[in-house]
Amino acid sequence: MTIESILGAIVIGAVIGAIGRLLLPGRQAIGWILTIVVGIVAALLGTLLAQVLGVETTPGIDWIELVMQVVLAVVGVGLVAGLRRGSSV
């Protein structure tokens, strides 16, 4: 794993996390660092899911994989925000 691939994962995770957070209605009580972490996890899981389903290699932009990643980011941001909201006493 090179520094470029790590930086690429962080950038892609930040974008995926930000899109997921923007698409989720309401206010989320999580910071941007946690949003990026959720985005990185969603990007990795979305890629894995696309590989399992056999849709990861399409000509041009992998729209199906991208949609899977964003949907997972929306779910992830919602779960993390709900957990953080429920844990504050």
DASUL-V450748 format. One record per residue. N is the residue number from 1. RES is the residue in one small letter. SS is DSSP state (hx for helix, st for strand, lp for the rest). PSI is psi in radians with two decimals (* if undefined). D_CENTER is the distance of its C-alpha to the mean C-alpha in Angstrom with 1 decimal. Layout:
BEGIN
N,RES,SS,PSI,D_CENTER + N,RES,SS,PSI,D_CENTER
END
This chain:
BEGIN
1,m,lp,2.19,20.2 + 2,t,lp,2.92,21.1 + 3,i,hx,-0.57,20.2 + 4,e,hx,-0.70,19.0 + 5,s,hx,-0.60,16.4 + 6,i,hx,-0.81,15.2 + 7,l,hx,-0.67,15.2 + 8,g,hx,-0.73,13.5 + 9,a,hx,-0.68,10.6 + 10,i,hx,-0.78,10.5 + 11,v,hx,-0.82,11.0 + 12,i,hx,-0.73,8.4 + 13,g,hx,-0.70,5.8 + 14,a,hx,-0.76,7.8 + 15,v,hx,-0.83,7.9 + 16,i,hx,-0.78,4.6 + 17,g,hx,-0.75,4.5 + 18,a,hx,-0.73,8.1 + 19,i,hx,-0.78,8.2 + 20,g,hx,-0.71,6.6 + 21,r,hx,-0.68,9.1 + 22,l,hx,-0.58,11.7 + 23,l,hx,-0.33,11.8 + 24,l,lp,2.12,12.3 + 25,p,lp,2.66,16.0 + 26,g,lp,-3.08,17.8 + 27,r,lp,2.29,17.4 + 28,q,lp,2.31,14.8 + 29,a,lp,0.82,16.6 + 30,i,lp,2.64,14.0 + 31,g,lp,3.08,14.3 + 32,w,hx,-0.57,12.4 + 33,i,hx,-0.80,12.3 + 34,l,hx,-0.60,10.7 + 35,t,hx,-0.73,8.1 + 36,i,hx,-0.73,7.5 + 37,v,hx,-0.79,7.8 + 38,v,hx,-0.71,5.3 + 39,g,hx,-0.71,2.8 + 40,i,hx,-0.79,5.3 + 41,v,hx,-0.74,5.8 + 42,a,hx,-0.69,3.4 + 43,a,hx,-0.74,4.8 + 44,l,hx,-0.79,7.8 + 45,l,hx,-0.67,8.3 + 46,g,hx,-0.68,8.0 + 47,t,hx,-0.76,10.4 + 48,l,hx,-0.77,12.5 + 49,l,hx,-0.72,12.8 + 50,a,hx,-0.67,13.8 + 51,q,hx,-0.73,16.3 + 52,v,hx,-0.70,17.7 + 53,l,hx,-0.17,18.3 + 54,g,lp,0.46,19.7 + 55,v,lp,0.26,17.9 + 56,e,lp,-0.34,16.2 + 57,t,lp,1.63,19.3 + 58,t,lp,2.68,20.2 + 59,p,lp,2.40,22.3 + 60,g,lp,-2.50,20.7 + 61,i,lp,2.36,17.1 + 62,d,lp,1.41,15.2 + 63,w,hx,-0.70,14.5 + 64,i,hx,-0.79,14.1 + 65,e,hx,-0.73,11.4 + 66,l,hx,-0.74,9.5 + 67,v,hx,-0.73,10.1 + 68,m,hx,-0.75,9.0 + 69,q,hx,-0.76,5.5 + 70,v,hx,-0.74,5.7 + 71,v,hx,-0.76,7.7 + 72,l,hx,-0.61,5.9 + 73,a,hx,-0.71,3.6 + 74,v,hx,-0.81,7.3 + 75,v,hx,-0.78,8.7 + 76,g,hx,-0.78,7.2 + 77,v,hx,-0.72,8.2 + 78,g,hx,-0.75,11.3 + 79,l,hx,-0.82,12.2 + 80,v,hx,-0.74,12.0 + 81,a,hx,-0.71,13.8 + 82,g,hx,-0.70,16.3 + 83,l,hx,-0.72,17.0 + 84,r,hx,-0.65,17.6 + 85,r,hx,-0.70,19.8 + 86,g,hx,-0.43,21.7 + 87,s,hx,-0.20,22.3 + 88,s,lp,2.15,24.1 + 89,v,lp,*,27.7
END
